[in-house]
Amino acid sequence: MPDHFYIYPAYLRRESPRAAGRRVPQSAAPDDPTLADLVAAARALGFEVTAEDAKQYPRQFHRYEGRLKVAKKAGVTKTEFLRRVAAELKQRQPPGAKR
């Protein structure tokens, strides 16, 4: 079993439908997270992460947005991690950002 998992920005993009890869509820998803946003939020939550810039999400192979390699922590599933990062990103959005 690997000691890490991968996160793509498409997992958290509000505009993406579930069929395009979004993995959190639309109400919990931030507007348009970048790889740098994901890195900052994950590190603020205490996770060890590595940004891989030249990667693309297979469902959106034409967009090279990169991916995040996250070291697993005991008791935190990938889904739980996504929910925590989405909440952190929504807190970091400026007050005037579209919702």
C-alpha positions, -999 to +999 in steps of 0.1 A: +000+000+000+015+034-010+023+059+017+009+088-004-020+098-026-025+123-054-048+153-056-056+172-087-071+208-087-101+194-107-111+175-076-120+208-059-131+231-087-166+244-081-175+247-118-166+211-126-194+186-125-189+153-107-186+136-140-155+158-148-138+149-116-151+171-087-150+151-055-164+175-029-199+189-028-204+220-049-213+241-019-180+232-002-158+236-033-137+268-038-140+287-070-109+279-090-080+265-069-045+265-083-018+241-075-001+268-054-034+273-034-036+235-027+001+234-015-005+263+008-037+249+023-023+214+027+008+227+045-013+250+067-032+218+078+001+201+087+005+177+057+037+169+039+031+177+002+051+178-030+038+198-061+043+181-094+038+208-120+041+189-153+012+165-146-023+165-160-056+150-147-065+121-171-101+133-175-088+167-186-057+157-204-055+190-223-049+210-191-015+208-174-024+220-140-002+197-120-010+175-091-002+173-054+015+143-038+003+141-002+019+119+024-007+099+043-015+105+079-030+079+102-068+082+104-071+107+075-086+093+043-083+109+009-120+121+011-114+136+046-083+153+033-102+168+004-130+181+027-104+197+050-085+214+021-117+226+005-127+242+038-093+258+042-094+272+007-128+287+012-116+304+043-087+319+024-109+333-004-111+371-003-144+385+010-154+398-024-148+365-043-177+350-062-195+322-045 
